[in-house]
């Protein structure tokens, strides 16, 4: 087995260390988002039934996909800290192989459970028989693709832990290109190939994920990032504990936001369908606007992990401070851009004059607070890499269930739609305060408030 080709993130400029991982990931995350947009576009051309099926399927698959994000965060914590501690190459390679194997087995178990339970799940969600037929054509094939996704994501975590954001992003771009390219062919048919309708979108996802996984694991093996290195079960128990310690809370943390947004949408629905359409259109624009912030969260993890493992905590803290400043600066620029161009942007994605007006108002108001959300997600990624995933989970829970949801329902009863927008702004801005408190408690930020320093006991035990 060859030695791993690792880009050290423990020396030189911390800003450069962040950039080499985060910059490529912007493209990769954008590619992943484009898959969902393409699926909705092509399936929407089949009629209201398939489009309604997408509406039911999306929150369920998003929540389950959070498992892959959590396992990726767990793998990054295990591997980046091991690399920083300069553990022998064999131990790091074996830990990566074990993470991929464990993740794939867990994904297969979760996919099997969804396969068995999906008729009941979607019926309870309110899907009628016609929509359930479309869902039944999609979900079993999607379940078969899920283990491929998890294996690819954990493989990508190995790349990022070694400071290689380019190959991690490349596999995501390949998956998107293949998926979007196959969508119209498999959904509508081409030549002798029959139209598979809704199932065609699922088959496109399956093929794309399988190819991307094969590419990621082949690259990782050839570059010496994974390998058996003697007994593949050595250190399995310890690595599994660390993977679960970070991965389980991180998976739950990533599932909180889509679940919370579904409940906020229920509050919006009390105002009428035009508000729901405008709110949904605006949040799709928002998903694109926060791509750089999500890329920063992908970059800060390996930087913190490597430096913490190398006992260079000050470098990890410096990188996190820089990340917070970048989020704040980008948030102001994004807010200004969305404020100035809200109406034309909303008109391109919303349907109908009233929905367009509601979408534009969301972008003008909430756009100014996106930097706060960026600080939240980067703080969570840093705490996950520091093996303090319970803190990041608690921060996400507090933002949604202690701030956003209560204020959204109170706001819609009191002020209508503008009350919901105010709740979103408060949730994002108060997330800054929560992120500072949590990262300070876990030792990732250090500064004094007046003459009183943060209790050393809390900082060391976080």
N, C-alpha and C positions, 0 to 999 in steps of 0.2 A: 504494500500500500504506500503510495507516495505521500510526502509531507503536505499538509494543507497549505494552500496559498492564501495567506491571511493578510489583510490590510490592517495594520495596527492603528487603533483609534486612541492609543494611550500616549501619543507623542505629537508634537507640533501644535498647530492651531486647532482649537476645539471647534471653531466655526467651520473650518475646512472639513473636519471629521464629520460634522453634521451634514454638510453639503454633499459629500461623496455618497452617503447613503440615502439622504432625503430627496435629492434632486431627481434621480431616476425613478424613485417610487411615486413621484407625482404622475408620471406617465402611466405607470402600472396601475395605480388606483383609478385614474381617469378611464383606463381601458376596461376595468372591471365594472365601473358604473355604466359604461356605454352598453354593456351586455343587457342589463335590465331595461334600458331605454329602447334598445333594438327589439327585444322580445315583446315589449308592450306595443311598439309600433306595428310590427308584423302581425301579431295575434289580433290586434285591434281591427285589422282589415278583414278578419274572418267573421266579424259581427259582435254583437253585444254579449253573447254567451261566453265565448272565449275570453273577451276582455274582462267580464265579470269574474271569470275563473282566475285570471291573473291577480285581480284585487284580493281574492281570498288566499291564493297561494303565496303571494309575496311576503306578507308578514310572518307566515309560518316558516318558510324557507330561510328568511332573513334571521329569524331567531335561532334556527338550527345551525345556520352557517356561523353564528357567533361561537359555536364550539371550535371551529377551525381557527378562528382568530385567537381564542383563548389558548388552545394548544400551541399555536405559533408563538404567543407571548411566553408561555412556559418554556418552550424549547429555546427561545432567545435568552431567557434568564439563565438557564442551565449552561448553555454553550458559551455565551459571551463572558460570563463570570469565570468559567473554566479557562477560557482563552486568556483572560486578563491575569489569572493566577499562574499562567504559564504551566498548567498541567501538561503531562506528556501527551503528544499528539494522539496516541492510541486511545487514551481515555476520552478525549474530545470526539474522535471519530466514532467510537463505540456509543457514546451518549447520543450522538445525532442519529445513528442507526436505530437505537432503542426508541427514541422519541418518535421517529417515523413509523416504526412497527406498532408501538402502543397507540399512536394516534389513529392509524388505519384500522386497527381492531376495534377501537372505541367507536369510530365513525361507522363501521359496518354494523355494530350493534344498534346504534341510534337510528341508522337508516332502516334497519329491519323492523324496529319498533314503529317508526312512522309508517312504513309500508303496511303493517298490520292494522294500525289504528286510524289511518287517514279518513276512511269513510265516516267514522264516528266523530272525529275531530272537526271536519268541515261541515258535517250536518249540524253539530252543536253551534258552529259559527253562523249558521243560517243559510247555507248554500242549498238551493232547491235541487230537485232531481236532475234537471237539464244541466245545471252548472256542475253538479257532482260528476256527471258523465265526462265533461271536459277535464275536470280535476283528476278523475281516475285514469285518463289517458296520459296525463303528465307526471303525476307524483311517483309511480313505481319506477319509471325510467330515471327521474331525478334522484331517487334514493340510490339507485345503482351507481350514479355518478359521484355521490357524496364522498365515499372513501378516496377516490382519486383526488378530489379537491383538498381533503385534509392532508394527504401525503404530499401534494404539491406545496401547500402552505407551510407545512413543517419543514420541508426541504428549503423553501425560500427563507425561513427563519435561520437555517444554517448559513445560508449565503450572507444574510444581514449581520449575523453574529460575527462573521469573519470580515465584516466591513465591505462586503460586495453587494451594493444595492442594485448594480446594473443587471446582473443575471437574475436576481429576484424579480425585478421589473420586467425583464425580457420574457420570462415564462408567463407573466400575467398578460402581457401584450399579445403573445402567441395565442393564449387561450381566447382572448377577445376577438382576434382576427378570425380564427377558425370558427368560433361560435357564431359571430355575426355573418360571416360568409356562408355558413351552412344554413342559417335560419330560413332565408327565402326559398332555398332549394328543397329543404326537407319539409317545410310547412306547406308550400304551394305546389311542389313537384317540379320536375324538369325533365323533358323528353320522356324516356321510358320509366324514369323514377316516379312513383306515384306520390301524391300529396298525402302527408301524414297529419296535416292540420296541427292541432295542439301538441300531439305527441312529437311532431317534427322539431319543435323548439327544445323539448327535453332530450331528443336524440342528438341535436346539435351541441347541447351542453355536455352530454356524456362523452362524445367524441373529442370535444375541445379539452375537457378536463383530463381525459386519459392521455392525450398527446402532450399536454403541458406537464403533467406529472412525469411522463417518461423523459421528457427533455430535462426537467429540473433534477431528477435523480441521476440521470446519466452524467450531467455536468458535475453534480456534487461528488459522485463516485470518482470520476476522472481527475478532479481537482483535489482529491484526498480529503474531502470534508466529511464523508461517511465511510464506514468500514467495520468489519467484524473484529479485526485485530485480536486474534486469539479466541477466547471464550466470549461469545456475544452476550452472555448473561451476566458477566462481571459487572458489579455496581448497579445492577438492574433495579434493586429495591430502592437504593438511595436516589437514583435518577428519576424513578417513578414518583417517589414522594415529592421531589422538587417540582416535577412537571405538574403534578396534581395540585400542589400548594399554590402555584401561580396560575396554572391553566384553568382550574375550576372557577375561582373568583373572577378571572379575566373574561372567561366565556360568559358568565352571568352579567358582568358589567357591560359587555358589548350588546347583550340581549335587552338590557334595560331601556336603552334609547328608543328602539323601534316599538317596544311595548308601550312606553310612555307616550310616544307620538300617536299611537292608535287611540289611546284614551283621550288625548288632547283633541284629536280629530272628532271624537264623539261630542266634545263640547262645542266644536265649531258646527257640527251637524244640527245643533239646536237652532241655528240661525237660518238654515236653508241650504239647498244643494249648490247654489251659486257660490256661497261662502266656502263650502267644502272643495269645490273645483278650484277656486282661486287659491285657497290655502295649500292644496295638494300641488298645484303648479308652482307656487312659490317655494315650497320645500324641495322640489326637484331642482330648481335653480340654485337653491342654497347648497344642495348636495354637491353641485359642481363648484360652487364658490369656495367650499372648505377643503377641496382636494389638497392644496398646498399645506394646510394645517394637518390633515391626516398623514401626509408624507413626512412632515416634521415629527409626528408621533412615531412613525416607523423608523426614523433616523435616530431619535434620542435614546431609544431602547438599547441598541448595541453600544452606543457611546457610553451610557451610564454603566451598562453591564461590564464591559471590558475594563473601564477605569476603576469601578468598584472592586472587581476581582483583583486588579493589580495594586490595590491599596492606594489609589490616587483619587481619593474622594473629592479633593478640591477641584480637580479637572471635571469630574462629573457634575459638581455643583455649578461650576462656571458654564458648562454646556447647557445646563437647565436654565440658568439665568438668561443666557443668550437666546434660548428657544422662546422663553416667555416674552422677551423684548421683540423678537421677530413676529410672534403671534399678535402682539399688540399693534405693531406697525402695519402688518398686513391687514389686520382687522379694520384699521382706520381707512386704508386705501380701498379695501373691498366695500366698506360702508359708503364711502364717497362715490365710488363707481356705481353701486346699486342704487343709490339715491338719485344720481343724475340720469341714469338710463333705465330706471325701473319700468316706466311705461312701455317703451319699445321691447324690452326683454320680456315683460309679461305678455305682451301681445303676440309674441312668437310661440308661446308655449301654452297659454290659457285659451279656452274656447268660450267665446261670448263676451260681450262688452262688460257685463256685470262681474263675471269671474276675473276678467283681465284687471278691472279696477281693484278688486280685493287682493289679487296677487301683487300688483304694483305697490299697494299700501304696505303689505307685509315686507317687501324688499326694502322700501324706504325707511321703515321703522326698525325692523329686526336686523337688517344688514349692518348697522352700526355696532352691534354687540357680538359679531362673529368672532372677534379676537378673544373674547372671554371663553367661548366654546373651545377655541384652539388651545388656550392655556389649560383648560380642563383635560383634554385628550392627551396632550403632551405630558402633563403631570401624571396622569394615569399610566402612560407608557413607561415613564421613568420609575415610578414606584413598582410596577410589575418587574422591570429589569433589576430592581433593588430587592426583589423577592418580598415585596410588601403589597401583594395584590389585594388583601382584605381592605387596605386603606383606599385603593382605587375603586373597589367595588362600593364601599361605603360612600365615597364622594359622588359617584354616579347615582346611587340610590337617593342620596339627599337632594341632588339637583332636580331629579324628576319628581319624586314622591313627597318631598318636604317643601319644594318651592314651585316648580312648574305646574304640576297638576292642580294643587289647591288654588294657586293664583289664577290659573286659566279658568277654572269653574267659577271662582268668585268674580273674576273679571268679566266673563260672558254674562253673568246674571246682573252685574252692576253697570257695565259700560258697553256691552255688546262686543263686536269684533275687535275694537281697539283694546279692550281689556285683555283679550287673549294675546295680542301682540305685545302688550306691556308685560304680561307674564313671561313671554319668551325672552324679552330683554332682561328682565330681573333675574331669570334663571341663569342666563349667560354671564351677567355681570357679577352676581353673587358667587358664581363658580370660580371667579378669580380669587375671591377671598378664601373660599374653601380649598382651592388648590394650594394657596400659600400656606394655610394652616397645616394641611396634610403633608406637603413636601417638607415643611419645617419640622414637623413631628417625626418624620421618618429619616431625618438627617440629610435631606437632599438640598435644603436651603439653610443658610445660616446668616442671621443678622440680628441686631439688637433693636428693641423697641424702647426708646428712651435710654434709661440706665439699666434696664432689666433685661438680661439675656434669657433666651428660651431655655427652660429647664433641661439641663444636660441629660437627666434621667429619661425624660420622655423622648428626646431626640435619639438616644442610643437604643431605647427599647422598641421604637416604632417599627 
